[in-house]
Amino acid sequence: MEIKEEKGYRIADIQAVSGTILLDQKKSNRVFQKKVQTYMGIASTVTADTEHSACILPGSDMRTGGTLIQYQETD
């Protein structure tokens, strides 16, 4: 944050990022093959190594029904 004064006014320059930036640091390759695995289960697996992460996912009990592949994508 930077604060400066111009013509009697204080101006604050603030740069902020969302917490999801922690999931955009590196690209990953993963395969999720269990047909009975839920989307929430996959999201929990993906975010497990990210401190202070949480998943909010509507329909989180839905099963994938097949194979999902993450290829050279950020989390």
Secondary structure, 3 states (H helix, E strand, C coil): CEEEEECCEEEEECCCCCHHHHHHCCEEEEEECCCCCEHHHHHHHHHCCCCCCCCCCCCCCCECCCCEEEEEEEC
